[in-house]
Amino acid sequence: MSQKSNPKAHPEANYRLPQVEQLLQQDFLSPFIKSLSRPVVTMVIRDYFTQIRQSESFKHAGVDGLDITQALSSRLHGVLLQRQTAVINATGTIIHTNLGRSPIDPALWDAVKAVNTGYNNLELKLEDGKRGQRKGLLDTLLCALTGAEAGLLVNNNACSIYLLLHALAKGKEVIVSRGEQIQIGGGFRIPDILALSGAKLVEVGTTNITTADDYIEAITDNTAMVLIVHQSNFVIRGFTESADIKELSRRLPKEVILAVDQGSGVTNEPHFPEEKSVIKYIASGADLVCFSGDKILGGPQAGIICGDASLVQRLEKNPMMRAFRPGRVVLSLIEELLVRKLNEQESGRGISERQVAQLSSTLNKADRLTQLFPNHIEICPLKAVVGGGTLPDIDYDCWGVILAGDPLKLSRELRLASTPIIGVIQRDKFILNLASVTDSDFELLILQLEDYLYLKEGFIDGHCRGEQVRTVV
């Protein structure tokens, strides 16, 4: 750029930006290239240079005063924060949808490594060499767990509900209680899904009371299904009543399907007696029951449908099934998880089951943190929830700690730690709820807090960091 093209330019200003290719050789960009890729880093650099050239300060004074290295590092760090990364869940919500719901047990992950890093028999029947369905042992395992005649796996439980409606009730009536026409996260509304599937919603009962008579009296020649929906993330207390599934199953005409969105995935876990299980729904006469694979079950994101074999076959033949079917990673993980669950192995228990079973240990962990950081941490009693749209009316006693300082600042700075720590702000205090911190993450939490307090104040527990010796892992 010359002074002729920009008459307001400073005669001694430098208008030459670094060449992109030369800049990419700089050492400070190497970590970003490794984590983001060279093309992405290049794109960020070029976008930044475009903004510089269009700015008034550049037109008048060129690049004088610009710290390009610092500006690019900041921008690239912001891009890097968008990438999936491991975090420490100290929110007290064990199955946290924003934090990936159920972590996969490392033993489970390792067990399916060979199946997923090489070829496998995803759609091949080894007994005769012919093409098979993408089911593997899943059908058999689900039947053994739930008592159903057949089972099916899809991408998530929203797919399960849509598939049920589209394949079995398109163009016909589906009866739903007014108290169960819910909306869950992301704007997923039961009435909208019914309309999208082509089914016609028939409302019965009231917000707080819906009886078996309400369902039976609403049946017409065009009724295809009665749909019972898990209320997911809320409860209605007080004067309430819902239909008994066994009675409803007995009174419904044979051609009307009784489908249940159980949602949470409780099957045979001993720690959640308040929740009606998939097993009980099947035993009570429900034709189909669907639920999530990444909630109480503790697997990857998936939707599971169990029930009548002939109905499951109809679902499998629906054209939408090809869009909804999961890949081999999810299939193999769920398959391995179910085998271990049926064998009552520790790695077959979901994260919520494991964490709820050891809530008493949170007191010892909180005590240890206060001993390590007495000037910065205060112990406090808390409540924990399972979360993820399960057991909305149940909480559990546990312990955690309060960090001294500005809660908003603490929340932001710990989110930006090398392993982000996700806590909560309650009563204008920043709190780490230890109910959702796994044993392995607890040791990492200690190291992260030590690093944070050192960077923040230059000392830990009143001692100069330089006087301490520890192993960094």
Beta strands, then each sheet from edge to edge (+ up, - down):
strand 1: 88-89
strand 2: 150-154
strand 3: 173-177
strand 4: 183-184
strand 5: 188-189
strand 6: 200-204
strand 7: 223-229
strand 8: 257-263
strand 9: 288-292
strand 10: 303-307
strand 11: 377-384
strand 12: 396-403
strand 13: 421-422
strand 14: 424-426
strand 15: 429-433
strand 16: 459-460
strand 17: 463-464
sheet 1: 1+ 13+
sheet 2: 2+ 10- 9+ 8+ 7+ 3+ 6+
sheet 3: 4+ 5-
sheet 4: 11+ 12- 15+ 14-
sheet 5: 16+ 17-
end
